[in-house]
Amino acid sequence: MFDPHFSPGNFTSYMITSVRQFLVISGRSNDTPADTFDELWIYNTISAIWKRYQPPVEFIRCFNYPIICSSNNKVYICCCKFNVNVLQHINFIVSFDVINTKWEIVYSYTHDKDDNMSPAIFIELLFIHNGSLYVMGIDEEEQINVMMFKFCLESKRWSSVQQFGERPDYNNNIYGTVFKNKLYIFEDDLDVTKKLREIKIFDLLTNVWTKRAIKSQNNQYPLDRDCETYAFSCNCAYMSGGRAPNDMFCSDIWKIDLETLECSQLDYSHETGICSHMISVVDDTYLYRVGGQSFSSPCINNVERFTLRLPSLLRLSLESICRSPNINSYIKSLPAPIVNEFKL
């Protein structure tokens, strides 16, 4: 279904994640330099209220080519400014607490050479595990095999992550999630003939890469494609859209159970074939699709919402209250902890 309450602003580019019931978009407005993402838009999917947050002036330069991820109440934004000839060191990592609306510098690069310099890397994936931020990508020497580094949030130190086994090749976009101390990655690459047939897994305890086959009970798999997009719940991956080799735009949505590695097609699909869009799972309940392009439109501005599982009665009640014309009187009657927790 289309979400009539959603109005993501006039972005030319953006990245997306979620924190609890909030959908978070790191975006660039049209009047901003082409390499800068200068604002966060946060949508409370319960109250249907948008809020826009601009970073303090001293943080602006960290929003060049950002990669984002989220954990608990925080969004982490990692910046690695580069040009086509020379990769630059990661120069900023900042966090934004969605609940307390507080910005914080997590890491700032200095030009003084020391034993704790950030890597010079083109980042393809940022994720968090056991108190460390991990970055994956390529450097100037390793332009095929993916490199991995981690930054300890407590000690504020960088270290290289050893990798054993067959590392993934750098192709295009990498999507990933951590499930039971293992990193599961999906690649939007040009080798479209293996889509959802196998998955690469990195054990974060042993540092070993392995491959495992993805199963299907009815032996049905998605059409070959590229430019698809992935999102993750606590125990599932979702793949949607993409472009088939015959230039057909796909509208189907698939689920991969990370426990059983079994894939299945969902009963619903996008309104139209779509690619180069972004999706995010909110509260393990809804799947949001933002933007993208279709055969008939190079820039789709609407947003779709799909229900992955039945919402809790509390959530349904709060959504009903927030959309009622008597919202103010209803909210006054709610317990203060509920109002504060859900930012109503």
Secondary structure as UniProt FT lines:
FT   TURN            4..5
FT   STRAND          11..19
FT   TURN            20..21
FT   STRAND          22..29
FT   TURN            30..31
FT   TURN            34..35
FT   STRAND          39..44
FT   TURN            45..48
FT   STRAND          49..53
FT   HELIX           57..63
FT   STRAND          66..71
FT   TURN            72..73
FT   STRAND          74..79
FT   STRAND          92..97
FT   TURN            98..101
FT   STRAND          102..108
FT   TURN            115..116
FT   STRAND          122..129
FT   TURN            130..131
FT   STRAND          132..138
FT   STRAND          147..152
FT   TURN            153..155
FT   STRAND          158..160
FT   STRAND          173..179
FT   TURN            180..181
FT   STRAND          182..188
FT   HELIX           192..194
FT   TURN            195..197
FT   STRAND          198..203
FT   TURN            204..207
FT   STRAND          208..213
FT   TURN            217..218
FT   STRAND          229..232
FT   STRAND          236..240
FT   TURN            245..246
FT   STRAND          253..257
FT   TURN            258..261
FT   STRAND          262..265
FT   STRAND          278..282
FT   TURN            283..285
FT   STRAND          286..290
FT   STRAND          303..307
FT   HELIX           313..322
FT   TURN            325..326
FT   HELIX           327..332
FT   HELIX           336..341
FT   TURN            342..343
//
